[in-house]
Amino acid sequence: MSLLVVGLSHRSAPVSVLERASLNADAQVKLLQDTVAAEPAAEAAVLATCNRIELYADVDKFHAGVAELSTLLAQHSGVGLEELTPYLYVHYEDRAVHHLFSVACGLDSMVVGEGQILGQIKDSLARAQELHSAGRLLNDLFQQALRVGKRAHSETGIDRAGQSLVTFGLEQLARGGDVQRWARGKKALVIGAGSMSSLAAATLARAGVAEIVVANRTLDRAERLAQILAEGDDTDVLARAVPMESVPAELTRADVTVSCTGATGLVLTAESVAQAIEGRTPAPPAVPGEDGPGAPGGESGSAAGARRGGPSGTSLGTEDGCPLELSAVQGTAGFSVLGDAAVAGMAASELEQHAAWVDKGTVGGAQRTAGASARPGTAGTLDPAADTDAIAALAATAAAVGRIPERRRPEPVEEPQRPEPVLFLLDLAMPRDIDAAAHRLPGVRLVDIESLAEASAGAPMAADVDQVRRIVSDEVAAFGAALRAAHITPTVVALRTMAADVVAGEIARLDGRLPGLDDKHRAEITQTVRRVVDKLLHAPTVRVKQLAAEPGGAGYADALRTLFDLDPETVAAVSRAEDSTTEKDRGPA
């Protein structure tokens, strides 16, 4: 049997795919049950977090295992296999061990070095143990991963390389400023009472918010969290609990809202956020030098653009002779009277009329020069002598697509200045709790998993990361050696059992030949024979364990069984007995 992991994470898939493929608690249980029921897998564990979904299994066939695990992930996530496959990664044997150890140390997290993943690995192991889907391999693997993660955090400064997703999210809300200064005196609404929401509430309390309101579908869980916050020794925050029905009302009072629930749909829509901030944001400032469409005597932006001859004041003649309704289209962002978007659907006669009108503009006719095409923002003709390659490329493109492509870049659109945020939203759920459209509302700043992934992509790595990587490499080698040595142990035990049976049989034959042998001499002879057998087996069994612990040493167990003609069923019985003993002695995750 061999370790296999198939999964997807923020490193392999866009957030939109992760969001759709997320597994709730019931789906994880069903996935585990179906995996161990499948033919290639004997053990299974699921690691599902806000930015990764991984299925670990002990399989007897690699290709069949990959196919089965991929199919099961697609079935239970609801994302089609063809769509999911490009985003899946596969790790096998030592690479699978290395991957999980790296995950446990925070090296594969969205925020490098964060320690929340250890709790999530522990929960995954506990779930697999509860469902009896984790056998000896996955129990040993996940427990060792927890030890490696703790070692990395205690022996290195990996905590300085990153922080929790909550802290990183709050820093993004504060635009990289001091979180405590930003949070001081604010009123916070925390939606959800799970581990991530609890961490967010505790972090906000330590940061100095004045009030925290906890909303949860199960009110008693919200009340417990609020009580813990209110009774904390290191904070003096006011905390209270409300049912989920009170969220719209509490949102109107909140300055900061953090949401992390297990809901499959949106908890906060853009409309509900807009209603919550109604009357709290100032009117957007007018663009200098522009009259609004409602100003007395003013004209619309599109009409003004038409009067000026085009967007951004580009002089291309007047409206006379132009077949386009400039007042209707020139206010459009990126509109160009020279581009194919402007002439799409025109009749041939209109197209000819439009071409003639453009040719009369300041960018055409006699004003065009041989070097005009080299000047930014112009659309002059090409010089046949100097631009032969460009002309050939343009001709090839026109032949391929059947039209002349747009050569003029869209005019830049000046973004209106947004008012300062009055409501900060942090969405840590997967799938998302807060409508992404809320970020377009004036007075709202939204940070979600997707924006956190973008922000963390360029985050600097601490020097301690290299030390953690060395720890992971050493631990992977040690785990692999122990696993390979454990693989040969049942064979060695079976060999020694066979040798003991041979000694017992020969002593019995000796009793038949020498019936008058006294007990003292019989015991001495028995001890002597056993010492001889032990000495003969000592060197080979010690050496074979050493060899089996090395990479590629799996074949030594087969060689030992062949050389001593050991019964495979006897070896399997020893292995089952050891697994049963280990299961009884194994403590909770």
Salt bridges, closest charged atoms under 4 A:
GLU19 OE2 - ARG432 NE 2.71
ASP34 OD2 - LYS30 NZ 3.00
ASP34 OD2 - HIS76 NE2 2.88
GLU54 OE2 - ARG52 NH1 2.98
GLU54 OE2 - HIS99 NE2 2.52
GLU83 OE2 - ARG20 NH1 2.45
ASP94 OD2 - ARG484 NH1 3.78
ASP108 OD1 - ARG11 NE 2.88
ASP108 OD2 - ARG52 NH2 2.82
ASP140 OD2 - ARG136 NE 3.95
GLU155 OE1 - ARG151 NE 2.99
ASP159 OD1 - HIS153 ND1 2.56
GLU211 OE2 - ARG240 NE 2.95
GLU211 OE1 - ARG253 NH2 3.29
ASP220 OD2 - ARG224 NH1 3.75
GLU250 OE1 - ARG240 NH2 2.98
GLU250 OE1 - ARG253 NH1 3.21
ASP255 OD1 - ARG280 NH2 4.00
GLU299 OE2 - ARG307 NE 2.99
ASP340 OD2 - ARG403 NH1 2.65
ASP359 OD1 - ARG368 NH1 3.39
GLU411 OE2 - ARG408 NH2 2.17
ASP448 OD2 - ARG432 NH1 3.20
GLU450 OE1 - ARG432 NH2 3.72
ASP464 OD2 - ARG160 NH2 3.01
ASP466 OD1 - ARG469 NH1 3.49
GLU475 OE2 - ARG151 NH1 2.79
GLU506 OE2 - ARG509 NH1 3.45
ASP511 OD1 - ARG522 NE 2.70
ASP518 OD2 - HIS521 ND1 2.69
ASP519 OD1 - ARG522 NH1 2.73
ASP534 OD1 - ARG496 NH1 3.76
ASP558 OD1 - ARG561 NH2 1.99
GLU569 OE2 - ARG576 NH2 2.79
GLU578 OE1 - ARG136 NH1 3.44
ASP579 OD1 - ARG136 NH1 3.49
GLU583 OE1 - ARG586 NH1 2.58
